Amino acid sequence: MSASILEQRTMPANDELADLFDHYIADESLPSAEWLTQLHLNRPRRNIHCMNESTRQCKRMLDIVSALTLLILLAPVMLLVAIAVRLTSRGPIIFCQTRVGLNLRQQRRDRRLQDSDVRPPMGVDRRNPENQRRRGDGYGKPFTLYKFRTMKVDAERNGPQFAVKGDTRVTVIGRFLRKTRLDELPQLWNVLRGEMSFVGPRPERPEFINDLTQEIPNYINRLGLKPGLTGLAQIINGYDNDIESFKRKVNLDLLYLQNCCLVNDLKIMLRTIRVVLTGSGAL
């Protein structure tokens, strides 16, 4: 796959864009995605605003039609899942969790480093820590994500943590829901609300995103698109719970950002059906 990615990369318009995507093809061990239609762009995309208006409108229309259709067709299934969750464990049926969404902020250089005349004395920060526009958790627009509950109500009594293989916090019905991805169905409502897209990078929790941004180059750039219910990284990489899998996910998400189009969205949605039927990549 790396060869095809190299072929589709073109010289960016300036050094800043080149720096932004230095690690775009860093992972040579990624599984093949030769089926993905390659867009030969004149310059790398930063975010959704780099896509033309017709592409953005088509993507949004696909989101609305797909989400409404599935909500209607799968309403009986969702009702059965809700009953199963209620009967097999105590606690709410729907699990609500804050996630980080679309990020359209552009990184700016510190003006204090550009002009020595206005640079403060060594060791002095002239910014008021109580009045900063860019706080540590401000990586993207936060929103409430909905899922069918698959874990015990006290699953995070010791603090936020990633799910692992054979996680004892997962309920009996929760294992089935995770394997079939049925727990994700309430996110169709997030798609209708415009907080998510049907296809895009998976949204991360704010508790983890700061560390991941420090550990993984260009991690935050994957949020240049709305988070998705499914995506290239989800169907190829599956669930992630370690740094190496997160690195693969970032490269796949950046690959999708550079090749986001209606054709690729339809291809990813069709391949998602196979993932759901086989339970591939589930924890």
HUVEN-V798862 format. One record per residue. N is the residue number from 1. RES is the residue in one letter. PSI is psi in whole degrees, -180 to 180 (NA if undefined). NEAR is the number of other ideal C-beta (glycine too) atoms within 12 Angstrom. D_LAST is the distance of its C-alpha to the last C-alpha in Angstrom with 2 decimals. Layout:
n=N res=RES psi=PSI near=NEAR d_last=D_LAST
n=N res=RES psi=PSI near=NEAR d_last=D_LAST
This chain:
n=1 res=M psi=-33 near=26 d_last=26.01
n=2 res=S psi=-33 near=21 d_last=27.56
n=3 res=A psi=-42 near=14 d_last=31.02
n=4 res=S psi=-33 near=22 d_last=30.58
n=5 res=I psi=-42 near=32 d_last=29.33
n=6 res=L psi=-39 near=15 d_last=32.38
n=7 res=E psi=-34 near=15 d_last=34.65
n=8 res=Q psi=-10 near=24 d_last=33.56
n=9 res=R psi=137 near=28 d_last=34.04
n=10 res=T psi=166 near=21 d_last=37.54
n=11 res=M psi=123 near=13 d_last=39.53
n=12 res=P psi=163 near=22 d_last=38.68
n=13 res=A psi=-24 near=16 d_last=41.62
n=14 res=N psi=171 near=13 d_last=41.77
n=15 res=D psi=-31 near=11 d_last=40.56
n=16 res=E psi=-43 near=17 d_last=38.37
n=17 res=L psi=-36 near=25 d_last=36.23
n=18 res=A psi=-43 near=17 d_last=36.15
n=19 res=D psi=-36 near=18 d_last=34.90
n=20 res=L psi=-33 near=29 d_last=32.22
n=21 res=F psi=31 near=33 d_last=30.56
n=22 res=D psi=-36 near=18 d_last=31.40
n=23 res=H psi=20 near=19 d_last=27.81
n=24 res=Y psi=-37 near=35 d_last=27.03
n=25 res=I psi=34 near=27 d_last=26.70
n=26 res=A psi=-29 near=23 d_last=25.92
n=27 res=D psi=107 near=30 d_last=22.95
n=28 res=E psi=-9 near=15 d_last=24.44
n=29 res=S psi=8 near=17 d_last=21.30
n=30 res=L psi=141 near=31 d_last=19.71
n=31 res=P psi=160 near=25 d_last=19.05
n=32 res=S psi=142 near=17 d_last=21.94
n=33 res=A psi=47 near=30 d_last=22.43
n=34 res=E psi=-20 near=17 d_last=26.01
n=35 res=W psi=-15 near=20 d_last=25.75
n=36 res=L psi=130 near=33 d_last=25.64
n=37 res=T psi=125 near=23 d_last=29.17
n=38 res=Q psi=128 near=25 d_last=30.58
n=39 res=L psi=126 near=29 d_last=32.80
n=40 res=H psi=90 near=17 d_last=35.60
n=41 res=L psi=151 near=27 d_last=36.01
n=42 res=N psi=-24 near=15 d_last=39.09
n=43 res=R psi=150 near=20 d_last=37.13
n=44 res=P psi=147 near=34 d_last=33.50
n=45 res=R psi=140 near=36 d_last=32.11
n=46 res=R psi=-45 near=32 d_last=31.48
n=47 res=N psi=-170 near=29 d_last=30.08
n=48 res=I psi=-25 near=29 d_last=30.53
n=49 res=H psi=-15 near=19 d_last=34.25
n=50 res=C psi=-6 near=27 d_last=34.74
n=51 res=M psi=149 near=29 d_last=34.06
n=52 res=N psi=161 near=17 d_last=37.07
n=53 res=E psi=-40 near=12 d_last=37.64
n=54 res=S psi=-38 near=12 d_last=37.36
n=55 res=T psi=-43 near=24 d_last=33.87
n=56 res=R psi=-40 near=25 d_last=32.72
n=57 res=Q psi=-41 near=15 d_last=34.41
n=58 res=C psi=-40 near=24 d_last=32.98
n=59 res=K psi=-42 near=36 d_last=29.42
n=60 res=R psi=-39 near=29 d_last=30.06
n=61 res=M psi=-41 near=19 d_last=31.70
n=62 res=L psi=-39 near=30 d_last=28.79
n=63 res=D psi=-48 near=37 d_last=26.49
n=64 res=I psi=-48 near=22 d_last=28.90
n=65 res=V psi=-44 near=22 d_last=29.57
n=66 res=S psi=-45 near=33 d_last=25.97
n=67 res=A psi=-44 near=33 d_last=24.82
n=68 res=L psi=-44 near=19 d_last=27.91
n=69 res=T psi=-46 near=18 d_last=27.67
n=70 res=L psi=-37 near=30 d_last=24.08
n=71 res=L psi=-38 near=24 d_last=24.88
n=72 res=I psi=-48 near=15 d_last=27.87
n=73 res=L psi=-35 near=14 d_last=26.41
n=74 res=L psi=9 near=25 d_last=23.22
n=75 res=A psi=-45 near=17 d_last=25.07
n=76 res=P psi=-39 near=13 d_last=25.29
n=77 res=V psi=-44 near=24 d_last=21.57
n=78 res=M psi=-35 near=29 d_last=20.88
n=79 res=L psi=-43 near=17 d_last=23.55
n=80 res=L psi=-40 near=20 d_last=22.03
n=81 res=V psi=-43 near=32 d_last=18.60
n=82 res=A psi=-43 near=27 d_last=20.62
n=83 res=I psi=-42 near=15 d_last=22.57
n=84 res=A psi=-41 near=26 d_last=19.63
n=85 res=V psi=-42 near=34 d_last=18.12
n=86 res=R psi=-40 near=19 d_last=21.67
n=87 res=L psi=-22 near=15 d_last=22.46
n=88 res=T psi=-11 near=23 d_last=19.49
n=89 res=S psi=152 near=26 d_last=19.32
n=90 res=R psi=153 near=14 d_last=21.75
n=91 res=G psi=177 near=22 d_last=21.50
n=92 res=P psi=154 near=20 d_last=21.56
n=93 res=I psi=-45 near=31 d_last=20.05
n=94 res=I psi=131 near=24 d_last=19.40
n=95 res=F psi=125 near=30 d_last=17.64
n=96 res=C psi=136 near=19 d_last=19.54
n=97 res=Q psi=139 near=29 d_last=18.66
n=98 res=T psi=131 near=23 d_last=20.75
n=99 res=R psi=162 near=34 d_last=19.55
n=100 res=V psi=127 near=37 d_last=21.69
n=101 res=G psi=-144 near=37 d_last=23.06
n=102 res=L psi=133 near=30 d_last=25.75
n=103 res=N psi=113 near=34 d_last=27.69
n=104 res=L psi=10 near=21 d_last=31.22
n=105 res=R psi=144 near=21 d_last=32.75
n=106 res=Q psi=136 near=17 d_last=34.56
n=107 res=Q psi=132 near=19 d_last=34.88
n=108 res=R psi=145 near=12 d_last=38.52
n=109 res=R psi=150 near=11 d_last=40.44
n=110 res=D psi=118 near=15 d_last=41.92
n=111 res=R psi=-23 near=14 d_last=45.53
n=112 res=R psi=-26 near=18 d_last=46.71
n=113 res=L psi=-13 near=11 d_last=45.92
n=114 res=Q psi=-25 near=11 d_last=47.84
n=115 res=D psi=106 near=11 d_last=51.04
n=116 res=S psi=-22 near=9 d_last=52.40
n=117 res=D psi=-26 near=8 d_last=54.99
n=118 res=V psi=7 near=12 d_last=52.46
n=119 res=R psi=131 near=16 d_last=50.26
n=120 res=P psi=164 near=16 d_last=50.24
n=121 res=P psi=156 near=9 d_last=51.48
n=122 res=M psi=129 near=7 d_last=49.25
n=123 res=G psi=2 near=7 d_last=46.69
n=124 res=V psi=127 near=9 d_last=47.41
n=125 res=D psi=116 near=13 d_last=44.92
n=126 res=R psi=-8 near=15 d_last=46.88
n=127 res=R psi=142 near=15 d_last=43.92
n=128 res=N psi=115 near=8 d_last=43.62
n=129 res=P psi=-19 near=11 d_last=40.14
n=130 res=E psi=-4 near=7 d_last=40.46
n=131 res=N psi=44 near=9 d_last=41.21
n=132 res=Q psi=136 near=13 d_last=38.75
n=133 res=R psi=-28 near=11 d_last=37.48
n=134 res=R psi=94 near=16 d_last=34.48
n=135 res=R psi=169 near=15 d_last=32.51
n=136 res=G psi=-28 near=15 d_last=29.46
n=137 res=D psi=12 near=21 d_last=27.09
n=138 res=G psi=45 near=21 d_last=28.94
n=139 res=Y psi=-29 near=34 d_last=26.81
n=140 res=G psi=179 near=32 d_last=26.46
n=141 res=K psi=118 near=23 d_last=27.17
n=142 res=P psi=149 near=25 d_last=25.06
n=143 res=F psi=165 near=26 d_last=24.11
n=144 res=T psi=120 near=24 d_last=22.39
n=145 res=L psi=141 near=33 d_last=19.13
n=146 res=Y psi=137 near=30 d_last=18.55
n=147 res=K psi=158 near=34 d_last=15.53
n=148 res=F psi=135 near=40 d_last=15.46
n=149 res=R psi=129 near=33 d_last=14.63
n=150 res=T psi=-4 near=40 d_last=11.45
n=151 res=M psi=164 near=33 d_last=12.28
n=152 res=K psi=155 near=23 d_last=15.57
n=153 res=V psi=-25 near=18 d_last=18.41
n=154 res=D psi=28 near=14 d_last=18.92
n=155 res=A psi=-28 near=24 d_last=15.40
n=156 res=E psi=38 near=18 d_last=17.03
n=157 res=R psi=-22 near=11 d_last=20.36
n=158 res=N psi=13 near=8 d_last=20.25
n=159 res=G psi=166 near=11 d_last=19.53
n=160 res=P psi=140 near=18 d_last=16.82
n=161 res=Q psi=153 near=16 d_last=13.85
n=162 res=F psi=150 near=24 d_last=10.55
n=163 res=A psi=148 near=28 d_last=7.29
n=164 res=V psi=167 near=16 d_last=6.40
n=165 res=K psi=130 near=19 d_last=5.13
n=166 res=G psi=27 near=12 d_last=7.06
n=167 res=D psi=122 near=22 d_last=7.96
n=168 res=T psi=-11 near=15 d_last=11.31
n=169 res=R psi=-18 near=25 d_last=11.81
n=170 res=V psi=136 near=26 d_last=9.75
n=171 res=T psi=169 near=30 d_last=12.45
n=172 res=V psi=-50 near=18 d_last=12.99
n=173 res=I psi=-28 near=29 d_last=13.28
n=174 res=G psi=-35 near=34 d_last=10.43
n=175 res=R psi=-42 near=26 d_last=7.93
n=176 res=F psi=-42 near=22 d_last=10.12
n=177 res=L psi=-40 near=36 d_last=10.47
n=178 res=R psi=-41 near=32 d_last=6.98
n=179 res=K psi=-38 near=25 d_last=7.04
n=180 res=T psi=-4 near=28 d_last=10.58
n=181 res=R psi=15 near=37 d_last=10.42
n=182 res=L psi=-22 near=33 d_last=13.31
n=183 res=D psi=-18 near=39 d_last=12.49
n=184 res=E psi=-10 near=39 d_last=13.67
n=185 res=L psi=-36 near=35 d_last=17.02
n=186 res=P psi=-16 near=38 d_last=19.05
n=187 res=Q psi=-9 near=41 d_last=18.77
n=188 res=L psi=-30 near=37 d_last=21.35
n=189 res=W psi=-39 near=26 d_last=23.74
n=190 res=N psi=-37 near=34 d_last=22.87
n=191 res=V psi=-45 near=40 d_last=23.69
n=192 res=L psi=-37 near=25 d_last=26.96
n=193 res=R psi=-12 near=21 d_last=27.89
n=194 res=G psi=7 near=21 d_last=27.62
n=195 res=E psi=-26 near=30 d_last=25.15
n=196 res=M psi=164 near=41 d_last=22.59
n=197 res=S psi=164 near=44 d_last=23.09
n=198 res=F psi=-39 near=38 d_last=21.41
n=199 res=V psi=130 near=43 d_last=20.68
n=200 res=G psi=-178 near=41 d_last=20.24
n=201 res=P psi=144 near=46 d_last=18.21
n=202 res=R psi=139 near=43 d_last=15.46
n=203 res=P psi=141 near=41 d_last=17.18
n=204 res=E psi=161 near=37 d_last=16.51
n=205 res=R psi=142 near=29 d_last=17.48
n=206 res=P psi=-25 near=29 d_last=21.02
n=207 res=E psi=-25 near=21 d_last=20.24
n=208 res=F psi=-21 near=30 d_last=18.37
n=209 res=I psi=-30 near=34 d_last=20.35
n=210 res=N psi=-47 near=21 d_last=23.46
n=211 res=D psi=-40 near=19 d_last=21.97
n=212 res=L psi=-37 near=30 d_last=20.05
n=213 res=T psi=-36 near=27 d_last=23.37
n=214 res=Q psi=-34 near=15 d_last=25.19
n=215 res=E psi=-34 near=18 d_last=22.89
n=216 res=I psi=119 near=31 d_last=22.38
n=217 res=P psi=137 near=25 d_last=25.50
n=218 res=N psi=18 near=32 d_last=25.74
n=219 res=Y psi=-43 near=33 d_last=22.45
n=220 res=I psi=-21 near=32 d_last=24.36
n=221 res=N psi=-17 near=38 d_last=25.87
n=222 res=R psi=-15 near=50 d_last=22.72
n=223 res=L psi=18 near=40 d_last=23.59
n=224 res=G psi=-11 near=36 d_last=26.80
n=225 res=L psi=158 near=46 d_last=25.37
n=226 res=K psi=143 near=44 d_last=24.06
n=227 res=P psi=154 near=42 d_last=20.29
n=228 res=G psi=158 near=46 d_last=18.79
n=229 res=L psi=-37 near=41 d_last=16.76
n=230 res=T psi=175 near=42 d_last=15.82
n=231 res=G psi=175 near=44 d_last=17.12
n=232 res=L psi=-45 near=44 d_last=17.76
n=233 res=A psi=-35 near=41 d_last=15.14
n=234 res=Q psi=-40 near=36 d_last=12.38
n=235 res=I psi=-21 near=36 d_last=13.50
n=236 res=I psi=-45 near=35 d_last=14.27
n=237 res=N psi=-24 near=34 d_last=12.00
n=238 res=G psi=-162 near=30 d_last=8.68
n=239 res=Y psi=150 near=30 d_last=6.66
n=240 res=D psi=140 near=32 d_last=8.77
n=241 res=N psi=18 near=22 d_last=9.30
n=242 res=D psi=167 near=20 d_last=12.59
n=243 res=I psi=-41 near=20 d_last=15.96
n=244 res=E psi=-42 near=18 d_last=16.10
n=245 res=S psi=-34 near=30 d_last=13.15
n=246 res=F psi=-38 near=33 d_last=14.77
n=247 res=K psi=-42 near=28 d_last=18.05
n=248 res=R psi=-41 near=32 d_last=17.01
n=249 res=K psi=-42 near=37 d_last=15.79
n=250 res=V psi=-46 near=42 d_last=19.17
n=251 res=N psi=-39 near=39 d_last=21.16
n=252 res=L psi=-38 near=41 d_last=19.59
n=253 res=D psi=-39 near=45 d_last=20.21
n=254 res=L psi=-36 near=42 d_last=23.74
n=255 res=L psi=-42 near=47 d_last=24.27
n=256 res=Y psi=-41 near=47 d_last=23.48
n=257 res=L psi=-43 near=42 d_last=25.82
n=258 res=Q psi=-17 near=41 d_last=28.58
n=259 res=N psi=22 near=37 d_last=28.17
n=260 res=C psi=122 near=41 d_last=27.35
n=261 res=C psi=169 near=29 d_last=29.45
n=262 res=L psi=-40 near=29 d_last=29.50
n=263 res=V psi=-46 near=21 d_last=29.22
n=264 res=N psi=-35 near=33 d_last=26.04
n=265 res=D psi=-43 near=38 d_last=24.50
n=266 res=L psi=-39 near=23 d_last=25.38
n=267 res=K psi=-43 near=26 d_last=23.98
n=268 res=I psi=-40 near=41 d_last=20.58
n=269 res=M psi=-39 near=34 d_last=20.61
n=270 res=L psi=-40 near=19 d_last=21.56
n=271 res=R psi=-23 near=26 d_last=18.85
n=272 res=T psi=-32 near=31 d_last=16.27
n=273 res=I psi=-43 near=18 d_last=17.54
n=274 res=R psi=-40 near=18 d_last=16.56
n=275 res=V psi=-42 near=28 d_last=12.95
n=276 res=V psi=-43 near=29 d_last=12.92
n=277 res=L psi=-32 near=15 d_last=14.85
n=278 res=T psi=-15 near=16 d_last=12.91
n=279 res=G psi=22 near=19 d_last=9.26
n=280 res=S psi=134 near=22 d_last=9.18
n=281 res=G psi=5 near=31 d_last=6.75
n=282 res=A psi=155 near=31 d_last=3.83
n=283 res=L psi=NA near=27 d_last=0.00
